[in-house]
Amino acid sequence: MQLVLRDENQGPYLSQVLTYGRTEALLNDEQLAQIKAKAILMSLKLADKFYNKYKMHLLEQAAQDVIGVVSLGLMALSGQDQQKSIALLLTPDGVVKSFQKGWGMLTKVSKYRLHGKSIYGDVEKILLDQVSSPPDADEWQGWLCYQDALTEHNRQQSIYALLAQFYVAGSFDPMDHINLESTLAEAVLYRIFFEGKKVRQDLKHRVAQLELNQEWFNLDFIEQQTRIALDELPKDLAAAIRVDLGKNFNAALLRTLTFARSYRELALKNASPERLERLEYKEGLIGLLGWPLYIVV
């Protein structure tokens, strides 16, 4: 394994820290050699677990993975403070701790990305490839890729929480709810129609039986219902969801509620499922925030 010393602010964070350490005389030759030796040992262990340590190109791949994962963990543990990073690397288990931290971060954000088995266990291959870095890389995007993955992970986590709180267990496949706004919107819409009950796949069947209250068709009322729903969630989760919602969320939900009135009028005329479906597509089904997507048969 090579750990290349290069210009600051280029390449993987681990290389940046080592360059800084040498420039500021915080690392001597012996200390640098010890850090490299520990990184090499981590590469051998990783290769032994996931690759073949007797094949040179796979050992090289493991070394690049270690550089990326250690960089990730080191940034998190030090708060991207290079002096703190040097101090951590100089501890007996600094490299190991940084790798474990980085691997744990990747494991967390891989949770909803894994579809089937990964050769890296609980870490998604594409994500590890994005974090992995050769020693001579001109730039390293591993931290940004991790941040993007973390944002998506938190969004998926929020969707699962909404499904658990507002949807009947086992009635919905979480993979069908990839949009946070639409998941919350469908719950708010259903709660308006059915007095706060959990969502089932029956709104389209029951809408003709509903009496639509005129006070529902009011932006202030919808904002209140959205707020009431979010207040049922843990504060941190509710706050995160509020940040993620678009500024036109309630207005879009009012548009969907207005469409529901037209859908109900047509259903009362015993319209066929095909005719009801044509009405949905004429209105723009994807644009009807919160309107259920299942097909009436």
C-alpha positions in Angstrom: 0.0 0.0 0.0 1.2 3.5 -0.8 0.0 6.5 1.2 0.9 9.4 -1.1 1.9 12.8 0.4 0.4 15.4 -1.9 -0.7 19.0 -2.0 -3.2 20.0 0.7 -7.0 19.7 0.0 -6.5 17.1 -2.7 -7.0 13.4 -2.7 -8.4 11.3 0.2 -8.6 12.9 3.6 -6.1 10.5 5.1 -3.4 11.7 2.5 -4.3 15.3 3.3 -3.8 14.7 7.0 -0.4 13.0 6.5 0.7 15.8 4.3 -0.3 18.3 6.9 1.5 16.4 9.6 4.7 16.4 7.6 4.4 20.0 6.6 3.8 21.1 10.2 6.4 18.8 11.6 3.8 16.9 13.6 4.9 13.6 12.1 8.4 12.2 11.8 9.5 9.4 9.5 9.0 6.7 12.2 5.5 7.8 13.1 4.6 8.0 9.4 5.9 4.5 8.8 3.9 3.1 11.8 0.7 4.6 10.4 1.4 3.1 7.0 2.1 -0.3 8.6 -1.2 -0.2 10.4 -3.1 0.7 7.2 -1.3 -2.1 5.4 -2.4 -4.6 8.1 -6.0 -3.3 7.8 -5.8 -3.9 4.0 -4.6 -7.5 4.5 -7.5 -8.2 6.9 -10.0 -6.7 4.5 -8.6 -8.6 1.6 -8.7 -11.8 3.7 -12.3 -11.3 4.5 -13.8 -10.0 1.2 -11.1 -10.6 -1.5 -8.2 -12.9 -2.1 -5.0 -11.6 -0.4 -2.9 -13.8 -2.7 -4.0 -11.9 -5.8 -2.1 -8.6 -6.1 -4.9 -6.6 -7.9 -7.4 -7.6 -5.2 -5.0 -6.7 -2.5 -4.6 -3.3 -4.2 -8.4 -2.9 -4.2 -8.5 -3.6 -0.5 -5.8 -1.0 0.1 -7.9 1.6 -1.8 -11.0 0.6 0.2 -9.1 1.1 3.5 -7.8 4.5 2.4 -11.3 5.6 1.7 -13.0 4.1 4.7 -10.3 5.4 7.1 -10.6 8.8 5.6 -14.4 8.8 6.1 -14.1 7.7 9.8 -11.2 10.0 10.5 -13.3 13.0 9.2 -16.2 12.0 11.5 -14.1 11.3 14.6 -12.0 14.5 14.3 -14.7 16.9 13.0 -12.4 17.4 10.0 -9.8 19.0 12.3 -6.4 18.0 11.0 -4.6 18.4 14.3 -7.1 16.2 16.0 -6.8 13.7 13.1 -3.0 13.6 13.6 -3.4 13.0 17.3 -5.9 10.2 16.7 -3.6 8.5 14.1 -0.8 8.5 16.5 -2.7 6.5 19.1 -2.1 2.7 19.1 -5.5 2.0 17.6 -6.2 5.2 15.7 -6.2 3.7 12.3 -8.4 0.8 13.4 -10.9 3.1 15.2 -11.1 5.3 12.1 -11.7 2.3 9.8 -14.4 0.9 12.2 -16.1 4.3 12.4 -16.1 4.7 8.6 -17.3 1.1 8.1 -20.1 1.7 10.6 -21.2 4.8 8.8 -21.3 3.0 5.5 -23.2 0.1 7.1 -25.9 2.5 8.4 -26.6 4.3 5.1 -26.5 1.0 3.1 -29.6 -0.3 5.0 -32.2 0.7 2.4 -29.8 0.5 -0.5 -29.2 -3.2 -0.3 -31.4 -5.4 -2.6 -30.1 -8.9 -2.1 -26.6 -9.8 -0.9 -23.5 -7.6 -1.1 -20.0 -9.0 -1.3 -19.2 -6.6 1.5 -21.8 -7.9 3.9 -23.9 -5.0 5.2 -22.1 -2.4 3.0 -23.4 -1.7 -0.5 -20.8 -2.3 -3.2 -21.5 0.9 -5.2 -21.2 3.0 -2.1 -17.9 1.5 -1.1 -16.6 2.0 -4.6 -17.5 5.7 -4.4 -15.6 6.0 -1.1 -12.6 3.9 -2.1 -9.7 5.9 -3.3 -6.4 5.1 -5.0 -3.4 6.8 -3.4 -2.7 8.9 -6.5 -6.3 10.3 -6.8 -6.3 14.0 -7.7 -9.5 14.5 -5.7 -11.7 12.4 -3.4 -15.5 12.6 -3.4 -16.0 10.0 -0.8 -17.3 12.4 1.9 -19.8 14.0 -0.5 -21.0 10.6 -1.7 -21.5 9.6 1.9 -23.5 12.8 2.7 -25.8 12.1 -0.3 -26.3 8.5 0.9 -27.0 9.8 4.4 -29.6 12.2 3.2 -31.4 9.5 1.2 -31.1 7.1 4.2 -32.8 9.7 6.5 -35.5 10.2 3.9 -36.2 6.4 3.7 -36.1 6.2 7.5 -38.7 8.9 7.7 -40.9 7.1 5.2 -40.7 3.9 7.2 -41.7 5.9 10.3 -44.7 7.4 8.5 -45.8 4.0 7.4 -45.5 2.6 10.9 -47.4 5.5 12.4 -50.2 6.2 9.8 -50.6 3.0 7.7 -52.2 -0.3 8.6 -49.3 -2.8 9.2 -48.6 -5.2 6.3 -50.9 -3.4 3.9 -48.2 -1.5 2.0 -44.8 -2.4 0.6 -42.3 0.3 1.7 -40.7 0.1 -1.7 -43.9 1.5 -3.2 -43.4 4.7 -1.1 -40.2 6.2 -2.3 -41.4 9.8 -1.9 -41.6 11.3 1.5 -44.1 14.0 0.6 -46.6 11.6 -1.1 -46.4 9.2 1.8 -47.3 11.9 4.3 -49.9 13.5 2.0 -51.8 10.2 1.5 -51.9 9.8 5.3 -53.2 13.3 5.9 -55.8 12.9 3.1 -57.0 9.6 4.5 -57.2 11.0 8.0 -59.3 13.9 6.8 -61.7 11.5 5.1 -61.9 8.8 7.8 -61.5 10.8 11.1 -57.9 10.0 11.8 -57.9 6.3 11.0 -54.8 4.5 9.6 -54.5 4.2 5.8 -55.9 1.2 4.0 -56.1 0.6 0.3 -59.8 1.3 0.2 -60.2 5.1 -0.3 -61.2 4.8 -4.0 -63.7 2.1 -3.1 -65.3 4.1 -0.2 -65.1 7.7 -1.6 -68.6 7.5 -3.1 -70.0 6.8 0.4 -68.3 9.8 1.9 -70.0 13.1 2.8 -67.4 15.7 1.9 -67.5 18.6 4.4 -67.1 22.0 2.8 -64.7 23.2 5.6 -62.2 20.6 4.4 -61.6 22.7 1.2 -59.6 25.3 2.9 -55.9 25.8 3.0 -55.9 26.7 6.7 -57.8 23.5 7.5 -55.3 21.4 5.6 -52.3 23.1 7.2 -53.9 22.3 10.6 -54.4 18.6 9.7 -50.8 18.3 8.5 -49.6 19.9 11.7 -51.7 17.6 13.8 -50.3 14.5 12.0 -46.7 15.6 12.4 -47.3 16.3 16.1 -47.9 12.6 16.5 -44.4 11.8 15.5 -41.2 12.1 17.6 -40.1 15.8 17.6 -36.8 15.2 15.9 -38.4 13.1 13.1 -41.2 15.7 12.6 -38.7 18.5 12.4 -36.7 16.6 9.8 -39.8 15.9 7.7 -40.9 19.5 7.9 -37.6 20.6 6.4 -38.0 18.1 3.6 -41.5 19.1 2.6 -42.0 21.5 -0.3 -43.4 24.9 0.3 -46.5 24.1 -1.8 -47.3 20.8 0.1 -50.6 22.0 1.6 -51.7 23.8 -1.6 -51.0 20.6 -3.6 -53.0 18.6 -1.1 -55.9 21.0 -1.5 -55.8 20.4 -5.2 -55.9 16.6 -4.6 -58.9 17.1 -2.2 -60.7 19.0 -4.9 -60.0 16.3 -7.4 -61.4 13.7 -4.9 -64.7 15.6 -5.2 -64.8 15.1 -8.9 -63.8 11.5 -8.6 -66.6 11.0 -6.0 -69.2 12.5 -8.3 -68.2 10.2 -11.1 -68.2 7.2 -8.8 -71.7 8.0 -7.7 -72.8 7.6 -11.3 -71.5 4.0 -11.2 -68.7 4.8 -13.6 -66.6 1.8 -14.6 -63.1 1.4 -13.1 -61.7 2.2 -16.6 -63.6 5.5 -16.7 -62.4 6.5 -13.2 -58.9 5.7 -14.2 -59.1 7.9 -17.3 -60.3 10.7 -15.0 -57.1 10.2 -12.9 -54.8 10.4 -15.9 -56.6 13.3 -17.4 -56.0 15.2 -14.2 -52.4 14.1 -14.1 -52.1 11.2 -11.6 -48.5 11.8 -10.7 -49.3 15.4 -10.0 -52.1 14.5 -7.5 -50.1 14.7 -4.3 -51.4 12.1 -1.8 -53.9 10.4 -4.2 -53.4 6.6 -3.9 -51.8 5.0 -6.9 -53.3 1.5 -6.6 -55.7 0.4 -9.4 -59.4 -0.1 -8.7 -60.6 -3.5 -10.0 
